[in-house]
Amino acid sequence: MEKFKISFQNKKENISMIRLTSSFVAMRFGFSIDDIEDIKLCATECCNLQINRSEMIDCTMTIDDNSMKMVFKLDDVNKRENNEKDQISKMIIQSLMDEYKFDGSDITVIKNRK
């Protein structure tokens, strides 16, 4: 099992960094092109759900023989009502990933290797 952790300021400008990081990690561990695209888009939507809710986001990516797990944690949560954009982001995540969990300040997603 391999684990990678990245912390970044919760700004829209940093979303491209997490997209590139997650796609590089998935590529390095042999995920298919289609799965890499799903992981990259999922990372974007997870960040979109967290935007303006804290100062920092911690993202931990764990790879094992069968899957890639990403956990997005906030350092301090500012409450925000779910809006239509949040619902769309959640639907996108659910359609791309094999497992997902939205738990207050944390989002956990898993993509199984095919």
N, C-alpha and C positions, 0 to 999 in steps of 0.2 A: 504494500500500500504506500502511495506517495501522497503528501499533503503540501499544499501551497497556500500561503495566506498573504493577502494584500489589504492594506488600509489606505483609504483615500478620502479627501474632502468631498463632501456631498454636494457636488456642483455638476451641472449639465456638461460642462467642458471635460469632465473626467470620465464620462460614460464610454467614450471611444477607447480609453485605456483599459477598462475592464472587458470590453468587447474583444480587444486584441489579446489580452492576457488569457481569457477563457478559451478563445479559439486556438491559441498557441498550445496551451496545456492539452486540450483535446486532441489536437493534431499530433503532438509529441507522443501521445499514448495510443495512437492508432485508430482513433474514431474515424468513421467514414465522413466524406465531404458533407453529405446531407445532415448527419448528426452534428458536425461542427457548426453548420449554419444554424441549426436549431438551438444549440448551446449559446451561440453568439447572440441571437435574437432574444433568447430567454434572459440572458444577463442584462441586456438593455432594458427589457420590461421590468425586471426586478429592481433595477436602479430607478426607473420611472416611478415605480410604486413608493420608493423611499425618498424621492427628491423633496427637499424642504422639510424633512421630518427630524433631522439631526445634523450635527456638525460633521460627523465622520461616518463612514460605512466600512465595516470589516467584512471582507469576503474570504471564506475558506473554501478551497477546492480540494476534494479528496478523490483520488483515483484508486480503484482496485481492479481486479481482473475482469469484473463484470459491469462496472458502472463508473460514472463521474457524478459526484455530489457537490453542489454549491450551496453554501449557507451565507446569506447576507444578513448581517447584524448591525443594528444602529447603536451608537454610544448613548444616546439620550433621545427619548421619543417625544416629539411634539404631536399631539393628537390632531387628527384631521379626518373629516368625514369622507367616506368613500364617495367618489363622484363617478360619472359615466366613464371617464378616461381610466380610472382605476379598475372598473369592472371589465373594460376591454383588455387592459393589460393582464388581468387575472385569467381571462378566457384564452388569451394567446399563450400564456405560460402553461395552462392546463392542456392545451392542444399539442404543445411541443414536447413536453416532458412526460416521463413515465410515472413519476411520483412528484408530489408537490405538497407543501404545507405552509399556510400563512398563519403566523402565530404572533400577533401584536407587532413587536419590533423585529421579528425574524421572518425570513423567507427561506425555506429549504426546498431545493429542487434536485431531482435525480434523473439522469439520462442513462438508460441501460445500453450496454454495447450490443450491437446486433450481429 
